[in-house]
Structures are given as C-alpha cells and as structure tokens.
Amino acid sequence: MTAVLLEAVRQRLAESGVEPTPAGLAAALRAHGRLLGDAEVLGAAEELRCELVGTGPLEPLLADPAVTDVLVSAPDRVWVDRGCGLRLTDVGFTDAAAVRRLAQRLAAVAGRRLDDARPWVDARLPDGTRMHAVLPPVAVGSTCLSLRVVRPRAFSLGELTEAGTVPPGGDRLFRALIDARVSYLVSGGTGSGKTTLLSTLLGLVGGHERIVLAEDSAELRPDHPHVVRLESRPANQEGAGLVTLRDLVRQALRMRPDRLVVGEVRGSEVTDLLAALNTGHDGCGTVHANTAADVPARLEALGTAAGLDRLALHSQLAAALSVVVHLVRGRDGGRRVAEIHVLERDATGLVATVPALRWGAEHFVRERGWERLRSLIGGSR
C-alpha cells in the first residue's frame, strides 16, 4: 500500500463521510480506479483499516498475548518485549510521517493533544494500553512512540511462580502477608513487574473487602469482586480540570476502603498516603527505587518536596509501613522478586530497611530480618 494511495483513500472517505469499514474501504479502493481482485481488495482494506482506525503495522505485535511493550524509535526500528528483554522486529513503517500520524491519532483517541506546540504526550488508550510519544525536533530524527500493554486479567501466583518471578514456596509467604493485613510497598525499576505483582497480590484480598485504587494511569487489574478505580486527569487546554493523584487519595479515604492502593507513589501524595495508613487504613502501592534499602530515602525525598519535615516523615513511615517487596529485571529480561525487607526505626529516629528474605532458585533464603517478618505475618511460615 503506497502512501499516495493511502492518502487518496483517506481523502475520499473524509469527503464522502463513509465509515472506514471493510466494505467502505473496499469501495473507496475500487472507486479510486485500482484494478484489484477480491483477495487483493480485502488485504488492502485490512491494511488501510489498521492505518486509519487501528495501530497500523503494530497491530499484530499488540495482539500477541506475550508482548508487554512495543517501542518505535524510527520507521524501521520497532522493538518488542515478550518478557525476555527487547528484541528488534522486522515490522516497519513506510516513513517517519507514518509514525507521526499514528502517534497523533492515538493521542487524539485518548483525548490528548500532540503537535508542534505540545510535542509529547503520556496517556491511556481506551483498551488500557499506556502510550507515550515525543515528536521531532524534540525527538531527533523520528517520532518516538512507546506502548505498554495492560492485559485484561491479573496473573495468578502460580503463573508468576512458573514464570520465575516468585520462587517456589513464595506463594505461601505472600498469602500470609495479605491475610495479616500488613501494609507494604512493591519497589523496583521501570519494567521490573511492580504493577503485575501488585495486581496479583490484590487478587488475594478477601472477597468481602473493598479495594479502592488511585492511579495516574489505570493499569492495575486485580482479580477481585469489589474494586473501585480512580484515575487522575491532566488539565485541559485552558488549564482547568486538573485532578491529581493527591486529590484521588483524599477522595479514596471518604469511600470506605478496606485497602487503599496507590498505583505509584511518586509525588506529594506520599504525605496523604502515610497519613491514611496512620489512621486505621490498610494500604499498599508501588514506588520506583534501585533497591529495597533505597525506599526510605526515596520516600523522604518525595515527602520533603511536599513540605513534610524529615523527622515527621520518618515517624509516620515507621508507623505506616512494614514491608518492602523489591523486584529486579535481569540481563535476560526476566523479572523476579529479588528481596523482601522489613522497616525498622533506629536510635536516631530514622527508618531503615532490614533484609528478611532474598531470592533463591529453590525458595526464599532467610536473612536477619526474617524473625521480624515472621512476627508480622504470624506463625512459622
């Protein structure tokens, strides 16, 4: 399908007002004077449909259930992650203009603006896919498009164990953690599987409990019968209508949550979350950190930026959170629970983490914080 023919068909559909259905596209092709057989028309119509209303050349990749990320850095440089690291594909676009058109159309579908005046966008598509795009000249050479696929269901603990994310026997530990109503954070780097693990753990919560989610982008998909989902919203072009994650946390507290969940703690909402967890609410969330030991410092930086005194933050942190579950992504692209730490307050009043369990190929290996973790979850697990 040439760019000239594509533009001609697009123009004809716009002028006639015909919906871009297979029949409408086939009629537009024939009306353009192309002598094509039925099979060729159907093939060209499907290609046009993907270009006009789908995700173009990326559609087969996004339809693959194993794909988690699709990254476009140039028309002929499309990368895909199927859970084992990024791999270059043979998928390509006709030119840089085709990548730009797709990015702008997806942004429009998400109700966002993407043009020279606003050259980047971070949005969620109607099917839940997270998109990020940057236009030239900010992105040098070609529009950069990143798509993160959110699957419609959460993985079970058994599936995560089979995939190597959770070590054998780890499912019993996590069930005990949830049953004991321990407040925790899931930490890790980008793409380490924080959201995936958190969705799975939320599925272990008793069906009689009410879970309220507050997220910048609705990515959590817990397998649970009673979930309320709140999503932040950017300001419109007039600068009105902004709804922040901090706003959502405050609203969530008025919605009688049994479990309050912040999809990603990355701003001033940390103060409201810690306050909530110190007033009788159980909660959890994710946070970006290089190691579990870095989590207190990360929260301190966020709290300080929000105007919370250092000692006050550590006092709230000590009473609010008990456990950090840290994930890493290996060189082979595999994601796994590297370590579990407990939080303890030292003689200076500051909170530090103590290793309780670390990854083992056959089972979790106990560390010096194990007795503290065992006391939190109960029993001798």
Secondary structure, DSSP 8 states (H G I E B T S, - for coil): --HHHHHHHHHHHHHHT----HHHHHHHHHHTT----HHHHHHHHHHHHHHHTS-GGGHHHHH-TT--EEEEEETTEEEEESSS-EEE-S---SSHHHHHHHHHHHHHHTT---SSSS-EEEEE-TTS-EEEEE-TTTSSSS-EEEEE---SS---HHHHHHHTSS-TTHHHHHHHHHHTT--EEEEE-TTSSHHHHHHHHHTTS-TTS-EEEEESS-------SSEEEEE-B---TTS---B-HHHHHHHHTTS--SEEEES---STHHHHHHHHHTTT-EEEEEEE-SSGGGHHHHHHHHHHHTT--HHHHHHHHHHH--EEEEEEE-TTS-EEEEEEEEEEE-TTS-EEEEEEEE--SSS-EE-TTHHHHHHHH-TT-
